[in-house]
């Protein structure tokens, strides 16, 4: 066992939690978008409202993508730190 073994385990657990959160964000955004499309069609919402709902979904996907990028950068930094010593 290395000297930083506990830190590595804590990092892995935190990383896994954050990864699950990102997955839930993507899944919830996709579900929201599908429901928004169906509701928009069923209630004959105006194109302006439908566009707003599409923009909300786009923002959710963008947020998930941003969090994924941050996790990737965090993981790259952790790998570099563990290789140094």
C-alpha positions as CSV (number, residue, x, y, z in Angstrom):
1,X,0.0,0.0,0.0
2,X,1.4,3.4,-0.9
3,X,1.6,6.4,1.4
4,X,-1.2,8.1,-0.5
5,X,-3.5,5.1,-0.8
6,X,-6.3,6.7,1.3
7,X,-6.2,9.8,-0.8
8,X,-6.4,7.8,-4.0
9,X,-9.4,5.9,-2.7
10,X,-11.1,9.1,-1.6
11,X,-10.4,10.7,-5.0
12,X,-11.8,7.6,-6.8
13,X,-15.0,7.7,-4.8
14,X,-15.5,11.4,-5.3
15,X,-14.8,11.0,-9.0
16,X,-17.3,8.2,-9.3
17,X,-20.0,10.3,-7.5
18,X,-19.4,13.2,-9.8
19,X,-19.5,10.9,-12.8
20,X,-22.9,9.5,-11.7
21,X,-24.2,13.0,-11.2
22,X,-23.1,13.9,-14.8
23,X,-24.9,10.8,-16.1
24,X,-28.1,11.8,-14.2
25,X,-27.9,15.3,-15.7
26,X,-27.7,13.9,-19.2
27,X,-30.5,11.4,-18.6
28,X,-32.8,14.0,-17.0
29,X,-32.1,16.5,-19.7
30,X,-32.9,14.0,-22.4
31,X,-36.1,13.0,-20.6
32,X,-37.1,16.6,-20.2
33,X,-36.5,17.3,-23.9
34,X,-38.6,14.3,-25.0
35,X,-41.4,15.3,-22.7
36,X,-41.2,18.9,-23.8
37,X,-41.5,17.9,-27.5
38,X,-44.5,15.7,-26.7
39,X,-46.2,18.3,-24.6
40,X,-45.5,21.0,-27.1
41,X,-47.1,18.9,-29.8
42,X,-50.1,17.8,-27.7
43,X,-51.0,21.3,-26.4
44,X,-50.1,23.0,-29.7
45,X,-47.7,25.4,-28.0
46,X,-46.4,28.3,-30.0
47,X,-43.1,28.0,-31.8
48,X,-41.6,30.6,-29.4
49,X,-42.4,28.4,-26.3
50,X,-41.1,25.3,-28.1
51,X,-37.9,27.1,-29.0
52,X,-37.5,28.2,-25.3
53,X,-37.9,24.6,-24.2
54,X,-35.3,23.5,-26.8
55,X,-32.9,26.1,-25.5
56,X,-33.5,24.9,-21.9
57,X,-32.6,21.4,-23.0
58,X,-29.6,22.7,-24.9
59,X,-28.4,24.4,-21.8
60,X,-28.8,21.2,-19.8
61,X,-26.7,19.3,-22.4
62,X,-24.1,22.1,-22.4
63,X,-23.9,22.0,-18.6
64,X,-23.4,18.2,-18.7
65,X,-20.7,18.6,-21.3
66,X,-19.0,21.3,-19.2
67,X,-19.0,19.0,-16.2
68,X,-17.7,16.1,-18.2
69,X,-14.8,18.4,-19.4
70,X,-14.0,19.4,-15.9
71,X,-14.0,15.8,-14.7
72,X,-11.7,14.9,-17.6
73,X,-9.3,17.7,-16.7
74,X,-9.4,16.7,-13.0
75,X,-8.6,13.1,-13.9
76,X,-5.7,14.2,-16.1
77,X,-4.3,16.3,-13.3
78,X,-4.6,13.4,-10.8
79,X,-2.8,11.1,-13.2
80,X,0.0,13.6,-13.6
81,X,0.3,14.0,-9.9
82,X,0.4,10.3,-9.2
83,X,3.1,9.7,-11.8
84,X,5.4,12.2,-10.2
85,X,6.0,10.5,-7.0
